[in-house]
């Protein structure tokens, strides 16, 4: 999160090198298995400068065994509980909002991805994302996948699938695809609105991340969503 009850938790002050809000965590509990799978449990606290806990997260990560081609999945579950003063999860203002910026709206699960010379393309179950304004796109989709190519050959792909219970069936995303710079995929759950949590209120976010060698097609991404949701029922 960028802001939790006002302090900036993600960006360091240029003079001090420290963020206003502190993100603290205890040593994770990690269970590994002979088949290559793993379970990771982690507790985090997002702390206000006055040392009160604005938000507590319990994170569970399930990594599948790799398949015959080296592909695997990561089931990421985060349970957030607001502190005694509540929590306001905020972000940089969106374009079209007062003081809106081109980089507005990002917050939530995100990945910084490989830069040039690899070429990145992005697909959703509805098709390819080809229109980027100032290197950015903001589609609504149940999932997005980033495909990478090295001199025309597949170089690996990663997809993020969003649980519709997080925010909506067609969740908002914030994507950056700069040819010579940053590549970024974010499930922008705060893009529609700032999220306010009452004291001790809970918010759960669930995702599946799929890593594979071959590029995702829209149809393949749709099948991955169907398989994940069927297993969760």
Secondary structure, DSSP 8 states (H G I E B T S, - for coil): --EETTEESSS--TTTS--SSEEEE---EEEE-TTS-EEEEEEEEEE-TTS-EEEEEEEEEEE----TTS-EEEEEEEEEEE-TT-EEEE-S--TTSTT--TTTT--SSEEEE--TTSEEEEEETTEEE---BTTEE--EESEEEEEEEETTEEEEEEEEEE-TTTS-SSEEEEEEE-TTS-EEEEE-TTSSS-EEE-TT-EEEEEEEEEEESS---HHHHHHHHHHHHHHH-
